Amino acid sequence: MHGAVSITRNLVAIPSVNPMGKNLSGPFYTEGAVAGYIRDFLAALGISAELFGEDPERPNLLAYINAGKPTTVLLEAHMDTVSEEHMSIAPFDPVIKNGFLYGRGSCDTKASLATYLHVIRTLLQEKKQLAYNVVLAFVKDEEYSFSGARELVAKGVKADFAIVGEPTELNLIYAHKGLCRFFIHTEGRSCHSSMPWNGDNAIYKMAPILEGIAAYAKSLESVQHPVLGQATISVGRITGGQTVNTVPASCSIEIDNRLLPGMTFQTILQELLPFLGDPAGYKISAPYLLAMGVDNAPDAPHCQALMQACARAGTRPALQAAHYATDAAIYQEAGIPCVVFGPGSIAQAHTADEHIALTQIEKASDILLQLLQGEN
């Protein structure tokens, strides 16, 4: 069995489900066991790894390999997965069938993580010279709030460029949208629903806000990025009221805003507020998730370095843009140019039968071996 495939199987068998902001705890809902596996794997190679982070139950892991080179590459992948609920397969039983490896996190993103470990082990065991200094970073909480990447940046990680592991089918994502999520609240006054004139219905007060957001969403069509298209806004959830026979005293909507590069929460508000009417009628909370868009030139040196490694490995990847957001948004904002790259298809991420082609894992390993060895 290919070494990276074997490591991927080991990682899939270790649950690391993101609690997604819910009050969930226990061994399923932590990246700790995955971080421990990686720490022990690297220790066997003589590489010291540091666990760190605000929550010791949900750590990040960081390791350095100093090859004495002028350029440093950051290899990053997240350890958390989405929920295992409602899967049609056993989520943590990494079965291989018909050339595919099945299990939660197999493509998003434990295969990326495994390729890094396999490649480093191969290069060290074969005493190959590295073309770069290497920073290995495996972070928590990408699926919910990017807090692991933020903690890595706060720690002061430095690199000349980064590869952020995500399922891209071995294509190179050089640009992607940012992400902003926040709440809008309305308040009213409760009373018995048989006498609604004694109250003030907070859900009714939200209705014109929703109409305003729909109009703002339409207006976003007028600004088009050359490769990313338009920014978008979506109301994904609405909550309000206590019982059907009580006039609701409060209502909240949760908003998902996909940003073009250069957009911030401030620019969103400047454009959105004129659509919402009297500001005394609502309250906007500060965003609980904010990540800027990523926009690199396709011919940037770090993109070309990976493209050339792909060519030496016998592949012809596409340079692409994406509508989703990744940890790359956090590193790019911190001044580390990023390219998103990895085995697996985004179409399989988060699915009921998540799986990945073994050939993708193997070829990703070949490409990274070529990258880290350079043209020697």
SERO-4910 file (N, C-alpha, C, O; in steps of 0.05 Angstrom, whole numbers):
BEGIN
 pado doro    nc1    nc2    nc3   cac1   cac2   cac3    cc1    cc2    cc3    oc1    oc2    oc3
  Met    A     17    -24      0      0      0      0     18     25      0     37     26     15
  His    A     10     44    -16     25     69    -17     26     82     10      6     81     25
  Gly    A     49     94     18     52    105     44     32    126     51     22    127     74
  Ala    A     26    144     32      6    166     38    -22    155     41    -38    165     57
  Val    A    -28    134     27    -55    121     30    -57    109     58    -77    111     71
  Ser    A    -36     95     67    -36     83     93    -39    104    115    -54    100    134
  Ile    A    -26    126    112    -28    148    132    -56    159    132    -68    165    153
  Thr    A    -67    163    108    -95    173    106   -114    155    120   -132    164    135
  Arg    A   -111    129    117   -129    110    131   -126    113    161   -147    113    175
  Asn    A   -102    116    171    -98    119    199   -112    144    210   -124    144    231
  Leu    A   -110    166    194   -122    191    203   -152    190    202   -165    201    220
  Val    A   -164    178    181   -193    176    179   -204    160    203   -226    166    212
  Ala    A   -189    141    212   -198    124    235   -199    139    261   -209    129    281
  Ile    A   -187    163    262   -187    180    286   -208    202    284   -204    220    268
  Pro    A   -230    201    298   -250    222    296   -239    249    304   -224    252    323
  Ser    A   -246    270    289   -239    298    295   -260    316    285   -255    334    270
  Val    A   -285    312    295   -308    326    285   -309    354    298   -306    357    322
  Asn    A   -313    374    281   -316    401    291   -343    405    304   -363    398    292
  Pro    A   -344    415    329   -370    418    342   -387    441    330   -410    444    337
  Met    A   -375    457    312   -389    478    298   -404    497    316   -427    505    311
  Gly    A   -390    505    337   -401    525    355   -422    514    375   -432    529    392
  Lys    A   -428    488    374   -447    477    392   -433    468    418   -409    464    418
  Asn    A   -448    464    439   -436    456    465   -432    426    465   -446    411    478
  Leu    A   -413    417    449   -406    389    446   -378    384    456   -360    400    450
  Ser    A   -373    362    470   -346    356    479   -343    326    479   -361    311    475
  Gly    A   -318    317    484   -312    289    484   -292    283    461   -286    300    445
  Pro    A   -283    258    460   -262    250    441   -270    253    412   -252    257    395
  Phe    A   -296    253    405   -304    257    377   -299    286    369   -293    291    345
  Tyr    A   -302    305    388   -303    333    381   -278    348    388   -278    370    399
  Thr    A   -255    337    381   -229    349    385   -210    340    364   -211    317    355
  Glu    A   -191    358    357   -169    350    340   -146    339    355   -125    332    343
  Gly    A   -149    336    381   -126    328    398   -113    301    390    -89    299    390
  Ala    A   -130    281    385   -119    254    378   -104    255    351    -84    241    348
  Val    A   -115    269    332   -101    272    306    -74    286    310    -54    278    299
  Ala    A    -74    308    326    -49    322    331    -29    304    345     -5    305    340
  Gly    A    -39    287    363    -21    268    377     -9    248    357     15    242    359
  Tyr    A    -25    238    339    -14    220    319      8    233    302     29    221    298
  Ile    A      3    258    293     22    272    277     48    277    293     70    274    283
  Arg    A     45    286    318     68    291    335     85    266    337    110    268    335
  Asp    A     73    243    342     88    219    345    101    210    318    123    200    318
  Phe    A     86    214    296     97    208    270    123    224    265    143    213    256
  Leu    A    121    250    270    144    267    265    167    261    285    191    262    277
  Ala    A    160    255    309    181    248    329    197    224    320    221    223    325
  Ala    A    184    205    307    198    181    297    218    188    275    236    173    269
  Leu    A    214    211    263    232    221    242    253    240    253    270    250    239
  Gly    A    252    245    280    271    263    292    262    292    290    279    310    294
  Ile    A    237    297    284    227    324    281    210    331    306    191    317    313
  Ser    A    217    353    319    203    362    343    178    378    334    181    396    317
  Ala    A    155    373    345    131    387    338    119    399    363    120    388    385
  Glu    A    108    423    360     96    438    382     66    438    380     55    444    359
  Leu    A     52    431    401     23    434    403     18    461    417     30    467    437
  Phe    A     -1    476    406     -6    502    418    -35    511    411    -48    498    395
  Gly    A    -44    532    425    -70    543    420    -84    551    445    -76    543    467
  Glu    A   -106    566    442   -120    576    465   -135    554    480   -138    556    505
  Asp    A   -143    533    467   -157    511    479   -140    486    478   -136    475    456
  Pro    A   -129    477    501   -112    454    500   -126    428    491   -112    409    482
  Glu    A   -152    428    492   -167    405    482   -169    404    452   -175    384    440
  Arg    A   -165    428    440   -166    430    411   -141    444    401   -142    468    394
  Pro    A   -118    430    400    -93    443    393    -88    446    364   -101    433    347
  Asn    A    -69    463    357    -56    463    331    -29    450    334    -19    446    357
  Leu    A    -16    443    312     10    431    312     28    446    293     20    452    270
  Leu    A     53    451    301     72    466    285     99    452    287    108    445    309
  Ala    A    113    449    264    139    437    263    156    451    241    145    460    221
  Tyr    A    182    452    246    200    466    227    222    446    218    231    430    233
  Ile    A    228    448    192    251    434    181    269    454    168    263    466    147
  Asn    A    292    459    181    311    480    171    331    466    152    348    451    161
  Ala    A    328    472    126    346    460    106    368    479     98    384    474     80
  Gly    A    369    502    112    390    522    106    386    536     80    405    545     67
  Lys    A    361    538     71    355    550     45    344    578     49    335    585     71
  Pro    A    345    595     28    336    622     31    305    625     30    294    646     38
  Thr    A    292    604     21    262    606     17    249    585     35    258    562     37
  Thr    A    226    593     47    211    575     65    183    571     54    170    590     47
  Val    A    175    546     54    147    540     45    132    530     69    142    513     85
  Leu    A    107    539     72     89    530     93     70    509     80     56    515     61
  Leu    A     70    485     91     51    464     83     30    462    105     36    455    127
  Glu    A      5    469     98    -16    471    118    -40    454    110    -47    453     86
  Ala    A    -53    441    129    -78    428    125    -93    428    151    -81    429    173
  His    A   -120    427    150   -135    427    175   -142    399    183   -146    381    167
  Met    A   -143    395    210   -148    369    222   -177    363    227   -184    339    230
  Asp    A   -194    383    228   -222    378    235   -238    370    211   -230    374    188
  Thr    A   -261    357    216   -280    349    195   -307    359    203   -312    368    225
  Val    A   -325    358    184   -353    363    190   -366    339    204   -352    319    208
  Ser    A   -391    341    211   -404    320    226   -405    293    212   -407    292    187
  Glu    A   -404    272    228   -407    245    217   -437    236    216   -443    215    206
  Glu    A   -455    253    226   -483    245    227   -495    243    199   -487    257    180
  His    A   -513    224    196   -528    220    171   -510    210    148   -518    213    124
  Met    A   -487    199    154   -471    187    133   -482    160    125   -494    146    142
  Ser    A   -478    153    100   -488    127     90   -467    105     93   -473     82     86
  Ile    A   -443    112    102   -422     93    107   -412     96    136   -419    115    149
  Ala    A   -397     76    145   -385     79    172   -364    101    170   -344     98    156
  Pro    A   -368    123    185   -351    146    181   -322    143    188   -305    155    175
  Phe    A   -316    126    207   -288    124    216   -276     96    211   -257     88    224
  Asp    A   -288     82    192   -278     56    183   -267     60    155   -282     58    136
  Pro    A   -241     65    151   -230     73    126   -228     50    106   -206     40    101
  Val    A   -250     42     95   -251     20     76   -241     29     49   -246     51     40
  Ile    A   -225     12     36   -217     16      8   -232     -3    -10   -233    -27     -6
  Lys    A   -245      9    -30   -262     -7    -48   -261      6    -76   -266     29    -80
  Asn    A   -255    -11    -96   -255     -3   -124   -238     22   -129   -245     40   -145
  Gly    A   -215     23   -115   -196     45   -120   -202     71   -105   -190     91   -110
  Phe    A   -221     70    -86   -228     93    -70   -225     87    -40   -230     64    -31
  Leu    A   -217    107    -25   -217    105      4   -240    120     15   -244    144      9
  Tyr    A   -256    107     32   -280    119     43   -277    127     72   -261    115     87
  Gly    A   -292    148     80   -292    156    108   -293    186    112   -284    201     94
  Arg    A   -303    195    135   -305    223    140   -277    236    142   -260    227    157
  Gly    A   -273    257    126   -247    271    125   -228    259    105   -206    270    102
  Ser    A   -236    238     91   -217    225     73   -207    245     52   -183    245     46
  Cys    A   -225    261     40   -215    281     21   -213    309     33   -199    326     22
  Asp    A   -227    314     55   -228    341     66   -221    340     96   -239    338    113
  Thr    A   -195    342    103   -171    343     85   -149    325     95   -126    332     95
  Lys    A   -157    301    105   -137    284    117   -118    272     96    -96    264    102
  Ala    A   -127    270     71   -109    260     50    -87    281     45    -64    273     41
  Ser    A    -94    307     45    -74    327     42    -53    326     64    -29    327     60
  Leu    A    -63    323     88    -46    321    112    -27    297    109     -3    299    115
  Ala    A    -38    275    100    -23    250     97     -1    253     77     21    242     80
  Thr    A     -7    267     54     14    270     34     38    286     45     60    279     38
  Tyr    A     33    306     61     55    321     73     73    303     90     97    303     87
  Leu    A     60    287    107     75    269    124     91    248    108    114    243    114
  His    A     78    237     89     91    216     72    115    228     58    136    216     57
  Val    A    111    251     46    133    264     30    157    271     48    180    266     41
  Ile    A    151    282     71    173    289     89    188    264     98    213    263     99
  Arg    A    173    243    105    186    218    113    203    207     90    225    198     95
  Thr    A    193    207     66    207    196     43    233    212     38    254    200     34
  Leu    A    232    238     39    255    254     34    277    251     55    300    249     49
  Leu    A    268    249     80    288    245    102    300    217    101    324    214    104
  Gln    A    283    197     97    294    170     97    313    165     73    332    150     76
  Glu    A    307    178     51    324    174     27    346    195     26    362    196      7
  Lys    A    348    212     48    369    232     50    370    250     26    392    257     16
  Lys    A    347    258     16    345    277     -6    349    305      4    340    312     26
  Gln    A    361    322    -12    365    350     -5    339    365    -10    327    363    -31
  Leu    A    331    381      9    307    397      6    314    423     -8    335    435     -4
  Ala    A    296    432    -25    299    457    -39    289    481    -23    296    504    -29
  Tyr    A    274    476     -2    263    497     15    265    489     45    267    465     51
  Asn    A    266    509     62    259    503     90    229    498     90    214    509     74
  Val    A    221    481    109    192    473    109    180    479    137    192    472    157
  Val    A    157    491    136    140    494    160    116    476    157    101    479    137
  Leu    A    112    457    175     89    440    175     69    451    195     75    454    218
  Ala    A     45    457    186     24    467    204     -2    452    199    -12    450    177
  Phe    A    -12    441    221    -37    426    220    -55    439    241    -50    439    265
  Val    A    -78    451    231    -93    469    248   -121    458    253   -131    440    239
  Lys    A   -133    469    274   -160    462    282   -180    481    269   -172    501    257
  Asp    A   -205    474    270   -228    492    266   -229    507    240   -236    530    239
  Glu    A   -221    494    218   -225    508    192   -254    507    184   -263    526    171
  Glu    A   -268    486    191   -295    483    182   -315    503    193   -337    507    182
  Tyr    A   -308    515    216   -327    533    229   -318    562    229   -333    580    220
  Ser    A   -294    568    238   -287    596    242   -258    603    235   -250    626    240
  Phe    A   -242    585    224   -214    590    217   -198    598    242   -177    612    238
  Ser    A   -206    591    266   -192    600    289   -164    588    291   -146    601    302
  Gly    A   -160    564    281   -133    552    282   -114    567    265    -91    573    274
  Ala    A   -122    575    241   -104    591    224    -98    618    237    -76    628    235
  Arg    A   -118    630    250   -113    655    263    -93    652    286    -76    670    290
  Glu    A    -95    631    301    -76    626    322    -48    621    311    -28    629    324
  Leu    A    -46    609    288    -20    605    276     -8    631    268     16    636    272
  Val    A    -24    649    256    -14    675    249     -6    691    273     14    705    274
  Ala    A    -23    690    294    -17    705    319      9    695    332     23    710    346
  Lys    A     16    670    327     40    659    338     65    670    323     87    667    332
  Gly    A     60    682    299     82    694    284     94    676    263    117    680    256
  Val    A     79    657    253     90    639    232     99    656    208     85    675    200
  Lys    A    122    648    197    133    662    174    138    642    151    147    620    156
  Ala    A    133    650    127    140    634    103    139    652     79    126    672     79
  Asp    A    154    644     58    154    659     33    129    653     17    120    670      2
  Phe    A    118    629     20     93    622      7     82    597     21     96    584     36
  Ala    A     56    592     16     42    570     30     26    554     10     15    564     -9
  Ile    A     25    528     15      6    510      2    -14    502     23     -8    491     44
  Val    A    -39    509     17    -61    503     35    -76    478     24    -87    479      3
  Gly    A    -75    456     39    -86    431     30   -117    431     30   -129    432     51
  Glu    A   -129    428      7   -157    425      4   -162    407    -21   -144    406    -38
  Pro    A   -185    395    -23   -190    378    -46   -195    394    -71   -217    405    -75
  Thr    A   -175    396    -88   -177    412   -113   -173    394   -138   -171    405   -160
  Glu    A   -173    368   -135   -168    349   -157   -141    355   -170   -137    351   -194
  Leu    A   -122    364   -153    -94    370   -161    -92    394   -179    -71    398   -192
  Asn    A   -113    410   -181   -112    436   -195   -103    457   -175   -103    452   -151
  Leu    A    -95    480   -185    -85    501   -168   -105    523   -166   -113    535   -186
  Ile    A   -114    528   -141   -132    550   -136   -116    575   -128   -104    576   -107
  Tyr    A   -115    595   -146    -98    618   -141   -115    642   -131   -104    662   -122
  Ala    A   -141    640   -133   -159    661   -123   -185    648   -112   -195    630   -124
  His    A   -194    659    -90   -221    650    -81   -234    672    -65   -221    691    -56
  Lys    A   -260    670    -62   -276    690    -48   -270    690    -18   -261    670     -7
  Gly    A   -275    713     -6   -275    715     23   -302    708     35   -320    701     21
  Leu    A   -304    710     61   -328    702     75   -333    719     99   -315    725    115
  Cys    A   -358    728    102   -366    744    125   -394    734    134   -412    732    119
  Arg    A   -395    727    160   -421    718    171   -428    735    196   -411    739    213
  Phe    A   -453    743    197   -461    760    219   -492    758    222   -506    746    206
  Phe    A   -502    770    244   -530    770    251   -542    798    249   -529    818    254
  Ile    A   -568    799    242   -584    823    245   -607    816    263   -620    795    260
  His    A   -613    834    282   -633    829    303   -655    850    302   -649    874    297
  Thr    A   -680    843    306   -701    862    311   -713    855    338   -713    832    347
  Glu    A   -724    876    351   -736    872    378   -765    883    377   -771    903    364
  Gly    A   -782    870    392   -809    878    395   -819    876    424   -803    881    442
  Arg    A   -844    870    427   -856    867    454   -876    844    453   -894    844    436
  Ser    A   -873    825    471   -890    801    471   -917    807    484   -919    824    502
  Cys    A   -936    791    476   -962    791    489   -977    767    479   -967    752    463
  His    A  -1001    762    489  -1017    739    480  -1026    745    452  -1034    767    445
  Ser    A  -1025    724    435  -1031    728    406  -1061    734    401  -1068    743    379
  Ser    A  -1077    730    421  -1106    737    417  -1110    767    418  -1131    777    410
  Met    A  -1090    782    429  -1092    811    430  -1066    823    420  -1052    837    435
  Pro    A  -1060    819    394  -1034    828    384  -1029    858    385  -1006    867    384
  Trp    A  -1051    874    388  -1048    903    390  -1033    911    416  -1025    934    419
  Asn    A  -1031    892    435  -1017    899    459   -987    893    457   -971    899    475
  Gly    A   -979    882    434   -950    876    431   -938    889    406   -950    907    394
  Asp    A   -914    881    400   -900    891    376   -885    868    364   -865    858    376
  Asn    A   -893    859    341   -884    834    329   -856    837    317   -853    850    296
  Ala    A   -835    825    329   -808    828    319   -804    814    293   -787    823    277
  Ile    A   -819    793    287   -816    780    262   -827    797    239   -814    798    218
  Tyr    A   -849    811    243   -859    829    223   -839    851    218   -836    860    195
  Lys    A   -825    860    239   -805    882    235   -781    872    219   -766    888    207
  Met    A   -777    846    218   -755    835    202   -762    834    173   -744    833    156
  Ala    A   -788    834    166   -796    830    138   -784    851    119   -773    843     99
  Pro    A   -785    877    125   -772    896    107   -742    894    106   -730    901     86
  Ile    A   -730    884    127   -701    879    127   -695    857    106   -675    860     91
  Leu    A   -711    836    106   -706    814     87   -710    824     58   -695    817     40
  Glu    A   -730    841     54   -734    852     27   -711    869     19   -702    868     -4
  Gly    A   -699    884     38   -676    901     32   -652    884     25   -637    891      7
  Ile    A   -648    862     39   -625    845     33   -628    833      6   -608    830     -9
  Ala    A   -653    825     -1   -657    813    -28   -651    834    -50   -639    827    -70
  Ala    A   -658    859    -45   -652    880    -65   -622    885    -66   -610    889    -88
  Tyr    A   -608    884    -43   -579    888    -42   -566    865    -57   -547    869    -72
  Ala    A   -576    840    -53   -564    817    -67   -566    821    -97   -547    814   -112
  Lys    A   -588    832   -107   -591    837   -135   -571    858   -145   -561    856   -167
  Ser    A   -566    878   -129   -548    899   -137   -519    889   -140   -503    902   -154
  Leu    A   -512    868   -126   -485    857   -127   -478    847   -155   -454    844   -162
  Glu    A   -498    841   -172   -493    832   -199   -478    852   -216   -466    845   -236
  Ser    A   -479    878   -208   -467    899   -224   -437    900   -223   -425    913   -239
  Val    A   -425    887   -203   -396    887   -200   -385    859   -203   -393    841   -188
  Gln    A   -369    856   -223   -359    829   -231   -329    828   -229   -315    845   -241
  His    A   -318    809   -214   -289    804   -214   -282    788   -239   -298    771   -248
  Pro    A   -258    792   -250   -251    778   -275   -253    748   -274   -261    735   -294
  Val    A   -247    736   -251   -248    706   -249   -267    696   -228   -276    673   -229
  Leu    A   -274    713   -209   -291    704   -187   -321    711   -191   -338    702   -176
  Gly    A   -326    728   -210   -354    736   -214   -363    756   -193   -347    774   -186
  Gln    A   -387    754   -183   -398    774   -165   -396    765   -136   -394    741   -130
  Ala    A   -397    784   -118   -401    778    -90   -430    769    -86   -447    774   -103
  Thr    A   -435    754    -64   -463    745    -59   -469    749    -30   -452    751    -13
  Ile    A   -495    750    -24   -505    751      3   -529    732      5   -546    732    -13
  Ser    A   -531    718     27   -553    699     31   -562    698     60   -545    697     78
  Val    A   -588    699     65   -599    695     92   -603    665     95   -620    653     82
  Gly    A   -587    653    112   -588    624    115   -605    613    137   -613    590    137
  Arg    A   -611    631    157   -626    621    180   -641    644    193   -630    666    195
  Ile    A   -666    639    201   -682    659    216   -693    646    241   -703    623    240
  Thr    A   -691    660    263   -701    649    289   -717    672    302   -710    695    300
  Gly    A   -739    664    316   -754    684    330   -778    672    343   -789    651    335
  Gly    A   -788    685    364   -812    676    378   -807    654    398   -786    641    399
  Gln    A   -828    650    414   -827    630    435   -848    608    430   -841    584    429
  Thr    A   -873    616    427   -894    597    421   -912    609    400   -911    633    395
  Val    A   -928    593    387   -945    602    366   -967    622    376   -977    638    360
  Asn    A   -974    620    401   -995    638    412   -983    661    428   -996    672    445
  Thr    A   -958    668    422   -945    691    435   -933    709    413   -919    700    396
  Val    A   -940    735    414   -928    754    395   -898    755    401   -890    760    424
  Pro    A   -881    751    381   -852    748    386   -839    775    394   -844    796    381
  Ala    A   -822    774    414   -808    798    423   -780    801    410   -768    822    413
  Ser    A   -771    781    396   -745    782    383   -744    765    358   -759    746    355
  Cys    A   -727    773    340   -722    758    315   -694    763    306   -683    785    309
  Ser    A   -681    742    296   -654    744    286   -651    730    259   -663    709    255
  Ile    A   -635    741    242   -627    727    217   -597    724    216   -582    742    226
  Glu    A   -588    702    204   -559    697    202   -552    698    172   -565    686    155
  Ile    A   -531    714    167   -525    721    140   -498    710    132   -478    711    147
  Asp    A   -496    700    107   -472    690     95   -465    708     71   -481    709     52
  Asn    A   -443    722     72   -435    741     51   -408    731     39   -388    729     53
  Arg    A   -408    725     13   -384    716      0   -371    741    -14   -384    754    -30
  Leu    A   -346    746     -6   -334    772    -13   -315    769    -37   -302    749    -41
  Leu    A   -313    790    -52   -292    793    -72   -267    804    -58   -269    817    -38
  Pro    A   -244    798    -69   -219    809    -58   -222    840    -55   -231    854    -73
  Gly    A   -213    850    -32   -215    878    -26   -239    886    -10   -239    908      3
  Met    A   -260    870     -9   -284    876      7   -278    870     36   -264    851     43
  Thr    A   -289    887     53   -288    884     82   -316    887     94   -335    892     80
  Phe    A   -318    882    120   -344    886    134   -353    915    131   -377    920    128
  Gln    A   -334    933    132   -341    962    130   -353    968    102   -372    983     99
  Thr    A   -340    956     81   -351    962     54   -378    949     50   -396    959     36
  Ile    A   -382    925     63   -409    912     62   -430    931     74   -451    936     62
  Leu    A   -424    941     98   -443    958    112   -449    984     96   -472    992     94
  Gln    A   -429    996     84   -433   1020     68   -453   1015     46   -469   1033     39
  Glu    A   -451    992     33   -469    986     11   -496    975     20   -516    979      7
  Leu    A   -496    960     42   -521    946     51   -540    965     65   -564    963     61
  Leu    A   -530    982     83   -547    998    100   -569   1014     85   -591   1015     95
  Pro    A   -562   1026     62   -583   1041     49   -608   1024     40   -629   1035     35
  Phe    A   -604    998     39   -626    981     31   -644    973     55   -665    961     52
  Leu    A   -635    979     80   -648    968    104   -667    987    118   -681    979    137
  Gly    A   -669   1011    109   -688   1030    121   -677   1042    147   -653   1044    151
  Asp    A   -696   1050    164   -689   1064    189   -671   1047    207   -680   1026    216
  Pro    A   -647   1056    213   -628   1040    229   -638   1037    258   -627   1020    272
  Ala    A   -657   1052    266   -668   1049    293   -685   1023    296   -691   1014    318
  Gly    A   -692   1011    273   -709    988    273   -695    961    275   -708    940    275
  Tyr    A   -668    961    275   -654    936    276   -626    940    288   -618    963    293
  Lys    A   -613    918    293   -585    919    304   -569    898    289   -577    875    285
  Ile    A   -545    907    279   -527    889    266   -504    882    285   -490    899    295
  Ser    A   -500    856    289   -478    847    306   -452    847    290   -452    845    265
  Ala    A   -430    850    304   -403    847    291   -401    819    280   -412    800    291
  Pro    A   -387    816    258   -384    789    246   -371    769    264   -351    776    277
  Tyr    A   -382    745    265   -369    724    281   -349    708    264   -334    692    274
  Leu    A   -350    713    238   -330    701    219   -325    721    197   -343    730    183
  Leu    A   -299    727    193   -291    746    172   -264    736    161   -245    734    176
  Ala    A   -264    731    135   -239    724    121   -239    737     94   -259    736     79
  Met    A   -217    750     88   -215    765     63   -212    747     39   -205    723     42
  Gly    A   -218    757     16   -214    743     -9   -185    739    -16   -168    755     -7
  Val    A   -179    719    -31   -151    713    -40   -149    718    -70   -166    709    -85
  Asp    A   -128    732    -77   -125    739   -106    -95    740   -112    -82    760   -105
  Asn    A    -85    720   -125    -57    719   -133    -56    720   -164    -75    713   -177
  Ala    A    -34    730   -174    -30    728   -203    -23    699   -211     -7    686   -197
  Pro    A    -35    689   -232    -29    661   -240      0    656   -245     10    634   -242
  Asp    A     15    677   -253     43    674   -259     61    682   -235     85    686   -239
  Ala    A     49    684   -211     65    690   -187     85    667   -183     79    644   -189
  Pro    A    108    674   -172    129    653   -169    120    628   -154    127    606   -162
  His    A    104    631   -133     96    607   -118     77    590   -134     78    565   -132
  Cys    A     59    603   -150     42    587   -167     58    572   -189     53    549   -194
  Gln    A     77    586   -200     93    574   -221    111    551   -210    116    531   -224
  Ala    A    121    554   -185    137    533   -173    121    507   -171    131    486   -177
  Leu    A     96    510   -163     79    486   -160     71    475   -188     70    451   -192
  Met    A     66    493   -207     60    485   -234     83    469   -246     79    448   -259
  Gln    A    107    478   -241    131    464   -252    135    437   -238    143    418   -251
  Ala    A    129    435   -212    130    410   -199    110    390   -210    116    367   -214
  Cys    A     86    400   -216     66    383   -229     76    373   -256     72    349   -262
  Ala    A     88    390   -271     98    382   -297    119    360   -295    119    341   -310
  Arg    A    137    363   -275    158    343   -271    146    317   -262    157    295   -266
  Ala    A    122    318   -249    109    294   -240     90    283   -262     77    263   -257
  Gly    A     90    295   -285     75    285   -307     45    293   -308     29    279   -320
  Thr    A     38    315   -295     10    324   -295      8    352   -306     27    368   -306
  Arg    A    -16    359   -315    -22    386   -326    -46    397   -311    -68    395   -321
  Pro    A    -41    410   -289    -64    420   -273    -75    446   -286    -62    459   -302
  Ala    A    -99    452   -279   -112    477   -287   -108    498   -265   -107    491   -241
  Leu    A   -104    522   -273   -104    545   -254   -133    554   -252   -146    562   -272
  Gln    A   -144    554   -227   -172    559   -224   -177    579   -201   -160    585   -185
  Ala    A   -202    590   -201   -212    606   -180   -235    591   -167   -247    573   -179
  Ala    A   -242    598   -142   -263    583   -127   -282    602   -113   -274    624   -105
  His    A   -307    594   -109   -326    610    -95   -325    606    -65   -336    623    -50
  Tyr    A   -313    584    -56   -312    579    -27   -287    593    -15   -271    604    -29
  Ala    A   -285    592     12   -263    604     26   -247    582     40   -258    561     47
  Thr    A   -222    588     46   -204    569     60   -187    584     79   -188    608     81
  Asp    A   -170    569     94   -150    581    112   -132    600     97   -119    617    109
  Ala    A   -129    596     71   -111    614     55   -118    643     59   -101    660     58
  Ala    A   -144    649     64   -152    677     68   -137    689     92   -130    713     91
  Ile    A   -133    674    113   -120    684    137    -90    688    132    -79    709    140
  Tyr    A    -77    670    118    -48    672    113    -43    694     92    -24    709     95
  Gln    A    -60    696     72    -56    717     52    -58    744     65    -42    762     58
  Glu    A    -77    748     82    -80    774     96    -56    780    113    -50    803    118
  Ala    A    -43    759    123    -19    763    140      6    766    123     28    769    135
  Gly    A      4    766     97     27    772     80     41    747     69     63    749     59
  Ile    A     28    723     72     40    699     61     25    691     36      1    683     38
  Pro    A     37    693     12     23    685    -12     15    656    -11     31    639     -2
  Cys    A     -9    649    -21    -19    622    -18    -29    611    -45    -38    626    -62
  Val    A    -26    585    -48    -40    570    -69    -54    547    -55    -42    533    -38
  Val    A    -79    542    -63    -95    520    -51    -92    496    -69    -97    498    -94
  Phe    A    -85    473    -58    -78    450    -74    -81    425    -58    -73    424    -34
  Gly    A    -92    404    -70    -92    378    -56   -107    357    -71   -120    363    -91
  Pro    A   -106    332    -62   -120    310    -74   -149    310    -67   -157    320    -46
  Gly    A   -166    298    -84   -194    295    -78   -210    317    -91   -200    337   -101
  Ser    A   -237    312    -92   -255    330   -105   -273    345    -84   -283    332    -66
  Ile    A   -276    371    -88   -293    386    -70   -322    375    -71   -338    379    -52
  Ala    A   -329    362    -93   -356    351    -96   -361    329    -76   -384    322    -70
  Gln    A   -339    317    -65   -342    295    -46   -340    305    -17   -346    290      2
  Ala    A   -331    330    -13   -328    340     14   -355    342     27   -374    352     15
  His    A   -357    334     52   -381    337     69   -404    318     61   -426    320     71
  Thr    A   -399    299     43   -421    283     32   -426    259     50   -410    252     68
  Ala    A   -448    245     45   -456    222     61   -438    198     57   -436    181     75
  Asp    A   -424    197     34   -406    175     29   -378    185     21   -366    176      2
  Glu    A   -368    205     36   -343    218     29   -322    198     22   -317    178     36
  His    A   -308    203     -1   -287    185     -9   -267    199    -27   -272    222    -35
  Ile    A   -245    186    -33   -224    198    -49   -211    176    -65   -207    153    -56
  Ala    A   -203    183    -90   -189    164   -107   -160    160    -97   -146    179    -91
  Leu    A   -152    135    -95   -125    129    -86   -104    141   -105    -83    150    -96
  Thr    A   -111    142   -131    -92    154   -150    -87    183   -145    -66    194   -150
  Gln    A   -107    197   -134   -104    226   -127    -84    229   -104    -67    247   -105
  Ile    A    -86    212    -84    -68    213    -62    -39    208    -71    -20    222    -63
  Glu    A    -36    188    -87    -10    180    -97      3    202   -114     26    208   -111
  Lys    A    -13    213   -132     -2    233   -150      4    259   -135     24    273   -141
  Ala    A    -13    266   -116     -7    290    -99     20    287    -85     35    306    -83
  Ser    A     26    263    -76     52    257    -63     75    261    -83     95    272    -76
  Asp    A     71    251   -108     92    254   -128     97    284   -133    120    292   -136
  Ile    A     76    300   -135     79    328   -141     94    342   -118    112    358   -123
  Leu    A     86    337    -93    100    350    -71    129    341    -68    146    356    -60
  Leu    A    134    316    -75    162    307    -75    178    323    -95    200    332    -89
  Gln    A    167    328   -118    180    344   -138    184    373   -129    205    385   -133
  Leu    A    164    384   -116    165    411   -106    188    414    -86    205    432    -88
  Leu    A    188    397    -66    207    400    -44    235    393    -52    254    402    -39
  Gln    A    239    377    -73    265    372    -83    275    393   -103    299    394   -109
  Gly    A    257    409   -113    265    428   -133    272    415   -159    263    393   -165
  Glu    A    289    427   -174    297    416   -200    323    400   -199    336    396   -220
  Asn    A    331    392   -175    356    377   -173    354    350   -187    373    334   -187
***
